[in-house]
């Protein structure tokens, strides 16, 4: 499911991003960079209560919003978490869009990486995923500002361009490479550290 969400998110941004950058003097075989963007979101919450038997943790963020999460079995060292500890979360996502030479084979590659805390340490972990998809532009409708893409499995996806000027920069038959990267890091620290 995550693979499909990342794939659809990546495809959905093709030609929808504003301010493309084009290098006019590149050889025809070189990829043309269209655009890229990234964002980082950070947050923290204080542990208000913890039930090790049910793995339920009650948290409150800096704005006073309270919520409860259930730590699944992949969370190591849960007994090291105590009331008053602070959970830090950092989320990063980026997307890059390039036009490849026409006829580049459609493909999809998913790369995953993860790491967890050492035994006895406070729970922590990081995970990342990069999805690279090559699709072919099958149709461009400047009137409705939609582009139809054929994905790696032959499926068709229609997306609306946020910046209609981007539609003049591509043509039917172009191969589009979308690279979507996301990563999350979570750590638990004693209050004040």
C-alpha positions as CSV (number, residue, x, y, z in Angstrom):
1,X,0.0,0.0,0.0
2,X,2.8,2.4,0.9
3,X,4.5,1.7,-2.5
4,X,1.3,2.5,-4.3
5,X,0.7,5.7,-2.3
6,X,4.3,6.9,-3.0
7,X,4.0,5.9,-6.6
8,X,0.7,7.8,-7.0
9,X,2.1,10.8,-5.1
10,X,5.1,10.9,-7.4
11,X,3.1,10.6,-10.6
12,X,0.6,13.1,-9.4
13,X,3.2,15.8,-9.2
14,X,4.5,15.5,-12.7
15,X,4.1,18.7,-14.5
16,X,2.0,20.0,-11.7
17,X,5.0,21.6,-10.0
18,X,5.6,25.3,-10.8
19,X,8.8,27.0,-12.0
20,X,10.5,24.4,-14.2
21,X,14.2,24.9,-15.0
22,X,15.2,23.9,-18.5
23,X,18.8,23.8,-19.9
24,X,18.3,24.6,-23.6
25,X,21.8,23.5,-24.7
26,X,21.7,20.0,-23.3
27,X,22.2,17.2,-25.9
28,X,19.0,15.4,-26.8
29,X,20.1,12.2,-24.9
30,X,20.7,14.0,-21.6
31,X,17.9,14.1,-19.0
32,X,16.3,17.6,-18.8
33,X,15.7,18.6,-15.2
34,X,12.2,20.0,-14.8
35,X,12.0,20.7,-11.1
36,X,12.7,19.5,-7.6
37,X,11.4,20.4,-4.2
38,X,11.7,19.2,-0.6
39,X,10.3,19.8,2.8
40,X,11.1,18.9,6.4
41,X,8.6,18.7,9.2
42,X,9.6,18.4,12.8
43,X,7.6,17.9,16.0
44,X,7.8,16.7,19.5
45,X,5.5,15.5,22.2
46,X,5.8,14.6,25.9
47,X,5.0,11.2,27.2
48,X,2.0,11.7,29.6
49,X,1.3,8.0,30.3
50,X,2.6,4.6,29.2
51,X,1.1,1.1,29.5
52,X,3.7,-1.5,28.7
53,X,1.2,-4.4,28.6
54,X,-0.9,-2.8,25.9
55,X,2.0,-0.8,24.4
56,X,-0.3,2.3,24.5
57,X,1.5,5.7,25.0
58,X,-0.3,8.9,25.8
59,X,1.4,12.0,24.4
60,X,0.8,15.7,24.5
61,X,2.4,18.1,22.0
62,X,3.6,21.7,22.6
63,X,0.2,23.1,21.6
64,X,-1.5,21.0,24.3
65,X,-3.1,18.5,22.0
66,X,-3.3,15.0,23.6
67,X,-3.3,11.7,21.7
68,X,-2.6,8.1,22.2
69,X,-0.5,5.8,20.0
70,X,0.1,2.1,20.1
71,X,3.8,1.1,19.6
72,X,3.9,-2.0,17.5
73,X,6.3,-4.9,18.2
74,X,8.9,-3.4,16.0
75,X,9.5,-0.7,18.6
76,X,12.4,-2.0,20.6
77,X,13.3,-1.0,24.1
78,X,9.8,0.3,25.0
79,X,10.5,-0.3,28.8
80,X,13.1,2.5,28.5
81,X,10.3,5.1,27.9
82,X,9.1,6.9,31.0
83,X,6.5,9.6,31.8
84,X,8.1,13.0,31.0
85,X,10.3,11.7,28.2
86,X,10.1,13.7,24.9
87,X,9.4,12.0,21.6
88,X,11.1,13.8,18.6
89,X,9.9,13.2,15.1
90,X,11.5,14.5,11.9
91,X,9.9,13.8,8.5
92,X,11.5,14.6,5.2
93,X,10.2,14.3,1.6
94,X,11.6,15.4,-1.7
95,X,10.6,15.0,-5.3
96,X,12.6,15.5,-8.5
97,X,11.2,15.4,-12.0
98,X,13.3,14.9,-15.2
99,X,12.5,14.3,-18.8
100,X,14.4,11.4,-20.3
101,X,14.9,10.7,-24.0
102,X,11.8,9.4,-25.8
103,X,11.7,5.6,-25.7
104,X,13.3,5.2,-22.4
105,X,11.8,2.0,-20.9
106,X,9.1,2.5,-18.3
107,X,10.2,1.2,-14.9
108,X,9.7,1.4,-11.2
109,X,12.4,0.9,-8.5
110,X,11.7,1.0,-4.8
111,X,14.6,1.3,-2.3
112,X,14.1,1.0,1.4
113,X,16.4,1.5,4.4
114,X,15.9,1.3,8.1
115,X,17.8,1.4,11.4
116,X,16.7,1.0,15.1
117,X,18.1,1.7,18.5
118,X,20.8,-0.4,20.2
119,X,19.6,-2.8,23.0
120,X,19.1,-0.9,26.3
121,X,18.9,2.5,24.7
122,X,15.9,4.8,24.5
123,X,13.7,3.7,21.5
124,X,14.8,5.4,18.2
125,X,14.6,4.5,14.6
126,X,14.8,5.8,11.1
127,X,13.4,4.6,7.9
128,X,13.5,5.9,4.4
129,X,12.2,5.0,1.0
130,X,13.0,6.2,-2.5
131,X,10.7,5.4,-5.4
132,X,11.9,6.1,-8.9
133,X,9.3,5.8,-11.7
134,X,9.8,6.2,-15.4
135,X,6.5,6.8,-17.3
136,X,5.6,7.8,-20.8
137,X,3.5,10.9,-21.7
138,X,0.5,9.4,-23.7
139,X,-1.6,12.6,-24.1
140,X,-1.6,16.3,-23.3
141,X,-4.8,18.3,-23.1
142,X,-4.0,21.9,-22.8
143,X,-7.7,22.9,-22.6
144,X,-8.2,21.0,-19.4
145,X,-4.5,21.2,-18.4
146,X,-4.3,17.4,-18.0
147,X,-1.5,15.0,-18.9
148,X,-2.0,11.2,-19.3
149,X,0.9,9.1,-18.3
150,X,1.5,5.4,-18.9
151,X,3.1,3.8,-15.9
152,X,5.5,0.8,-15.7
153,X,2.8,-1.8,-15.6
154,X,0.9,-0.2,-18.6
155,X,-1.6,1.6,-16.4
156,X,-2.8,5.1,-17.3
157,X,-2.8,7.9,-14.8
158,X,-4.2,11.4,-15.5
159,X,-2.8,14.4,-13.7
160,X,-3.6,18.1,-13.8
161,X,-0.8,20.6,-14.3
162,X,-0.6,23.2,-11.6
163,X,1.4,25.4,-14.0
164,X,-0.1,25.2,-17.5
165,X,3.1,26.7,-18.9
166,X,4.7,23.3,-18.2
167,X,2.5,21.7,-20.8
168,X,4.4,23.6,-23.5
169,X,7.7,22.1,-22.3
170,X,6.9,18.5,-23.0
171,X,5.4,16.4,-25.8
172,X,3.6,13.1,-26.3
173,X,6.1,10.3,-26.2
174,X,8.5,11.9,-23.7
175,X,9.7,9.7,-20.9
176,X,9.3,11.2,-17.5
177,X,11.4,10.2,-14.5
178,X,10.0,11.0,-11.1
179,X,12.1,10.3,-8.0
180,X,10.2,10.6,-4.7
181,X,12.1,10.3,-1.4
182,X,10.7,10.2,2.1
183,X,12.4,9.5,5.4
184,X,11.3,9.6,9.0
185,X,13.4,9.6,12.2
186,X,12.0,9.1,15.7
187,X,13.8,9.3,18.9
188,X,12.9,9.4,22.6
189,X,14.9,11.6,25.0
190,X,14.7,12.4,28.7
191,X,13.1,15.8,29.4
192,X,15.5,18.6,29.1
193,X,18.0,16.8,26.9
